Amino acid sequence: MRTLTLDKAGIASTIQDGGRLGTLQAGIAPAGAMDPLALKAGQHCLGHCAGEAAIEIAYGNVRATPSHDCAMVVTGAPAMLLIDNEPIPTKSIQILGAGQSLIIGPPSEGIYSYLHVAGGFSTAPIFDSRSTSPREGIGGLHGGYLRDQDVVPLGDSVPLIDTYRANPGLCNMEQRAVLTLRYVPGYQYDELAPALIQRLNGEHFEVTAKANRMGVTLNGPLLKTGVESLLSEATCQGAIQIPPDGNPIVLMKDRQTMGGYPIPGAVIESDCVRLAQARPGQKVRFAACTPQEADNIRWLEHHYTETRLR
């Protein structure tokens, strides 16, 4: 059996694919790659199907050794790569020999990098997905974050060829002084105080260290709603929760499926990806948009992505 041994697993590495659908009603978050474009880029390079998984690596510091020769590529947050301590190009497919050591260093920008191996990872799918959901303890290798010395099974052996596709260079690490988070207002938007909405739309916030796959907490002007809790209702990716302390939280892939805090709206998908790759200290601002504008943005970005992947 082909395997990949994680001599050093990093602080928060998981196996992720596109996530699972239809499980919210069971209280199971969809999970999936925090940066879907980076996942697609690697799938494209190695000729994988859209459902193939990769190892999502937060902040690098991973060392891995394969049992057999394999082709690999790292996408997402750019990091220094070494094979047997020799630097290699960071944006191209490389052949990693059996027993050779691949080192993925800390990224120079962004947070999440993705290690793709030809043939994919053959962990057992749960609800039609290999994605890891640590809160529920399902998916991935053992339902949680990967650990040092974990041995990850690889998919069926594939021939090593010289015609792998070029990295399309899909990237969400644009350097911006202030990152704009476009959001669609929800039904509670008009029920919140006008002064609060004015602060939400007119002030800058900052990404804090309380940022992970569940959500990103922001610091800035306090958004005091005067509401301690509401009847719980379903949440969605990008939902802007305002807890009693007034520091907004943008919910992400591993969010709780129900919540009882005021939610003025939800950040659109493409800006959730940019927020996921934003480091602590990044300035952000919110900008309301209509559902039609959100649909247009989604269509344009989908068209751009598909064009780059041809």
C-alpha positions as CSV (number, residue, x, y, z in Angstrom):
1,M,0.0,0.0,0.0
2,R,1.2,3.5,-0.9
3,T,1.5,5.8,2.1
4,L,2.7,9.2,3.2
5,T,4.2,9.4,6.7
6,L,3.9,12.8,8.4
7,D,7.1,13.0,10.4
8,K,5.9,16.5,11.4
9,A,2.3,17.3,11.0
10,G,2.2,21.0,11.8
11,I,-0.1,22.8,14.3
12,A,-3.5,22.4,12.4
13,S,-3.3,20.1,9.4
14,T,-6.4,18.2,8.2
15,I,-7.5,16.2,5.2
16,Q,-10.0,18.3,3.2
17,D,-11.9,18.1,-0.1
18,G,-14.8,20.2,-1.3
19,G,-16.9,19.4,1.9
20,R,-20.0,17.4,2.5
21,L,-23.5,18.4,1.4
22,G,-26.9,17.7,3.1
23,T,-25.6,17.2,6.6
24,L,-26.6,20.5,8.3
25,Q,-29.9,19.0,9.2
26,A,-28.0,16.4,11.2
27,G,-26.0,19.1,13.0
28,I,-22.8,18.3,11.0
29,A,-20.9,21.2,9.5
30,P,-19.9,20.9,5.8
31,A,-16.2,21.2,6.5
32,G,-14.1,21.4,3.3
33,A,-11.1,23.4,2.2
34,M,-10.9,26.9,3.6
35,D,-9.5,28.0,0.2
36,P,-11.5,26.1,-2.4
37,L,-9.6,27.8,-5.3
38,A,-6.2,26.5,-4.0
39,L,-7.8,23.0,-3.7
40,K,-9.0,23.2,-7.3
41,A,-5.6,24.4,-8.5
42,G,-3.9,21.3,-7.2
43,Q,-6.6,19.0,-8.5
44,H,-6.1,20.6,-11.9
45,C,-2.4,20.2,-11.9
46,L,-2.5,16.5,-11.1
47,G,-5.5,15.7,-13.2
48,H,-7.6,14.8,-10.2
49,C,-11.4,14.7,-10.2
50,A,-13.2,17.5,-8.3
51,G,-13.8,15.3,-5.3
52,E,-10.2,14.5,-4.6
53,A,-8.8,15.5,-1.2
54,A,-5.6,17.3,-0.1
55,I,-3.9,17.9,3.2
56,E,-4.7,21.4,4.3
57,I,-1.8,22.9,6.3
58,A,-2.1,26.0,8.5
59,Y,1.1,28.0,8.9
60,G,3.3,25.3,7.4
61,N,6.0,23.5,9.4
62,V,5.2,20.0,7.9
63,R,7.7,17.2,7.0
64,A,6.4,14.2,5.0
65,T,8.0,11.1,3.6
66,P,6.3,8.8,0.9
67,S,6.7,5.1,0.7
68,H,6.8,5.2,-3.1
69,D,7.8,7.6,-5.8
70,C,5.0,10.1,-6.3
71,A,4.2,13.4,-8.0
72,M,3.1,16.3,-5.7
73,V,2.3,20.0,-5.7
74,V,1.7,22.5,-3.0
75,T,-0.9,25.3,-3.6
76,G,-2.5,28.1,-1.6
77,A,-0.3,30.1,0.8
78,P,3.2,30.2,-0.7
79,A,5.8,28.5,1.4
80,M,9.4,27.4,1.1
81,L,9.6,23.8,-0.1
82,L,12.6,21.5,0.3
83,I,13.3,17.9,-0.7
84,D,16.0,16.3,1.4
85,N,16.9,19.9,2.5
86,E,17.4,21.1,-1.1
87,P,15.1,24.0,-2.1
88,I,12.6,23.3,-5.0
89,P,10.3,25.6,-7.0
90,T,7.2,26.4,-5.1
91,K,4.6,26.6,-7.8
92,S,5.3,23.5,-9.9
93,I,4.8,19.8,-9.8
94,Q,7.7,17.8,-8.3
95,I,8.6,14.1,-8.1
96,L,9.1,13.1,-4.5
97,G,11.1,9.9,-4.4
98,A,10.4,7.0,-2.0
99,G,12.0,7.8,1.3
100,Q,12.7,11.4,0.4
101,S,11.7,14.1,2.9
102,L,9.5,16.9,1.8
103,I,9.6,20.0,4.1
104,I,6.9,22.7,3.8
105,G,8.0,25.8,5.7
106,P,5.9,28.6,7.1
107,P,4.1,30.6,4.4
108,S,5.4,34.0,3.4
109,E,1.8,35.3,3.3
110,G,-1.6,33.8,3.9
111,I,-2.3,30.9,6.2
112,Y,-3.5,27.7,4.4
113,S,-1.4,25.7,2.0
114,Y,-2.5,22.4,0.3
115,L,-0.4,19.3,-0.3
116,H,-1.7,17.3,-3.2
117,V,-0.2,13.9,-4.1
118,A,-0.9,12.1,-7.4
119,G,-3.5,9.4,-6.8
120,G,-5.0,11.3,-3.9
121,F,-5.6,10.2,-0.3
122,S,-7.6,7.0,0.3
123,T,-9.1,7.7,3.7
124,A,-12.6,6.5,4.2
125,P,-15.3,8.9,3.0
126,I,-18.0,9.9,5.6
127,F,-21.2,11.2,4.1
128,D,-19.6,11.2,0.7
129,S,-16.6,13.3,1.8
130,R,-13.1,12.8,3.1
131,S,-13.1,16.2,4.8
132,T,-12.2,16.2,8.5
133,S,-14.6,17.7,10.9
134,P,-12.7,17.8,14.2
135,R,-15.7,19.1,16.3
136,E,-17.8,16.1,15.2
137,G,-14.8,13.7,15.1
138,I,-15.4,12.4,11.6
139,G,-13.6,12.3,8.3
140,G,-9.9,12.5,7.5
141,L,-7.6,9.9,9.0
142,H,-9.0,9.6,12.5
143,G,-11.6,12.4,12.7
144,G,-9.2,15.1,14.0
145,Y,-6.2,17.1,13.3
146,L,-3.3,15.1,11.9
147,R,-0.5,14.2,14.3
148,D,3.2,13.6,14.1
149,Q,4.0,10.1,12.7
150,D,0.5,9.7,11.2
151,V,0.6,7.4,8.2
152,V,-1.9,8.5,5.6
153,P,-2.9,6.0,2.9
154,L,-2.5,7.1,-0.7
155,G,-4.8,6.3,-3.7
156,D,-4.0,3.8,-6.4
157,S,-0.6,4.0,-8.0
158,V,-0.5,6.3,-11.0
159,P,2.2,6.5,-13.7
160,L,4.7,9.3,-13.3
161,I,4.3,11.4,-16.5
162,D,5.8,14.6,-17.9
163,T,2.5,16.1,-19.0
164,Y,1.0,17.2,-15.8
165,R,-0.9,20.5,-16.2
166,A,0.6,23.8,-15.2
167,N,-0.4,25.5,-11.9
168,P,-3.2,27.9,-12.9
169,G,-2.0,30.2,-10.1
170,L,-5.4,30.8,-8.5
171,C,-4.6,33.0,-5.5
172,N,-6.5,34.7,-2.6
173,M,-3.6,36.4,-0.9
174,E,-3.9,39.9,-2.5
175,Q,-2.0,42.4,-0.4
176,R,-4.4,45.1,0.6
177,A,-4.2,47.6,3.4
178,V,-8.0,47.1,4.0
179,L,-9.8,44.0,2.9
180,T,-13.4,44.6,1.9
181,L,-15.9,42.0,3.0
182,R,-19.1,42.2,0.9
183,Y,-22.1,40.8,2.6
184,V,-25.8,40.3,1.9
185,P,-28.1,41.7,4.7
186,G,-30.4,39.3,6.4
187,Y,-33.8,39.7,7.9
188,Q,-32.4,40.9,11.2
189,Y,-30.5,43.8,9.4
190,D,-33.5,46.2,9.7
191,E,-34.2,45.2,13.3
192,L,-30.8,46.4,14.5
193,A,-30.2,50.0,15.7
194,P,-29.3,52.3,12.8
195,A,-26.2,53.5,14.7
196,L,-25.0,49.9,15.0
197,I,-25.4,49.4,11.2
198,Q,-23.6,52.6,10.6
199,R,-20.6,51.4,12.6
200,L,-20.7,48.0,10.9
201,N,-20.7,49.6,7.4
202,G,-18.5,52.6,8.1
203,E,-15.7,51.5,10.4
204,H,-12.6,49.3,10.1
205,F,-12.1,46.1,12.0
206,E,-9.1,43.9,12.5
207,V,-8.6,40.2,12.3
208,T,-7.6,38.8,15.7
209,A,-5.7,35.7,16.7
210,K,-9.1,34.1,17.5
211,A,-9.3,32.8,13.9
212,N,-9.7,29.2,12.8
213,R,-11.8,26.9,10.8
214,M,-14.9,27.6,12.9
215,G,-14.8,31.4,12.6
216,V,-12.9,34.6,12.5
217,T,-13.3,37.0,15.4
218,L,-12.7,40.7,14.6
219,N,-11.8,43.6,16.9
220,G,-12.9,47.2,16.3
221,P,-15.7,49.4,17.3
222,L,-18.0,47.4,19.6
223,L,-21.3,46.5,18.1
224,K,-23.5,46.4,21.2
225,T,-26.9,45.0,20.3
226,G,-28.2,44.8,23.9
227,V,-29.3,41.2,23.0
228,E,-27.8,38.4,25.1
229,S,-29.3,35.6,23.0
230,L,-32.1,34.8,20.6
231,L,-33.9,31.6,19.7
232,S,-31.4,29.4,17.9
233,E,-31.6,29.1,14.2
234,A,-29.5,27.6,11.4
235,T,-26.3,29.3,10.4
236,C,-24.5,29.6,7.1
237,Q,-20.9,30.2,6.0
238,G,-20.1,33.9,6.2
239,A,-22.8,34.7,8.8
240,I,-21.8,37.8,10.8
241,Q,-22.6,36.9,14.4
242,I,-22.6,39.7,17.0
243,P,-22.2,38.2,20.5
244,P,-22.8,40.2,23.7
245,D,-19.2,41.5,23.9
246,G,-19.8,43.4,20.6
247,N,-16.9,41.8,18.7
248,P,-18.3,40.3,15.4
249,I,-17.5,36.8,14.4
250,V,-17.6,35.6,10.7
251,L,-18.5,31.9,10.7
252,M,-16.5,29.6,8.5
253,K,-16.4,26.0,7.3
254,D,-16.5,24.2,10.7
255,R,-19.0,26.6,12.3
256,Q,-21.7,25.4,14.7
257,T,-24.8,24.6,12.6
258,M,-27.2,26.5,15.0
259,G,-26.7,29.9,16.7
260,G,-28.6,32.4,18.8
261,Y,-26.8,35.7,18.3
262,P,-28.0,38.6,16.1
263,I,-26.8,38.2,12.5
264,P,-27.1,41.3,10.3
265,G,-26.0,39.4,7.2
266,A,-23.6,36.9,5.6
267,V,-20.3,37.6,3.8
268,I,-20.3,36.3,0.3
269,E,-18.3,33.1,-0.5
270,S,-15.4,34.7,-2.4
271,D,-14.7,37.2,0.4
272,C,-14.9,34.4,3.0
273,V,-12.0,32.7,1.2
274,R,-10.0,36.0,1.3
275,L,-10.8,36.3,5.0
276,A,-9.7,32.7,5.6
277,Q,-6.3,33.5,4.2
278,A,-6.0,36.9,6.1
279,R,-3.5,36.9,9.0
280,P,-4.1,38.5,12.4
281,G,-3.7,42.3,12.2
282,Q,-5.3,42.5,8.7
283,K,-7.7,45.5,8.5
284,V,-11.2,44.7,7.1
285,R,-14.3,46.6,6.3
286,F,-17.9,45.5,5.6
287,A,-19.8,46.6,2.6
288,A,-23.5,45.6,2.1
289,C,-24.5,44.3,-1.4
290,T,-27.7,43.0,-2.9
291,P,-28.4,39.3,-3.6
292,Q,-28.2,40.1,-7.3
293,E,-24.8,41.7,-6.9
294,A,-23.6,38.7,-4.9
295,D,-24.9,36.3,-7.7
296,N,-23.0,38.4,-10.3
297,I,-19.8,38.3,-8.3
298,R,-20.2,34.5,-7.9
299,W,-20.8,34.0,-11.7
300,L,-17.9,36.2,-12.7
301,E,-15.4,34.5,-10.3
302,H,-16.7,31.0,-11.4
303,H,-16.2,32.0,-15.1
304,Y,-12.7,33.3,-14.3
305,T,-11.8,30.1,-12.5
306,E,-13.1,27.8,-15.1
307,T,-11.3,29.7,-17.8
308,R,-8.0,29.4,-15.9
309,L,-8.6,25.7,-15.5
310,R,-9.0,24.9,-19.2
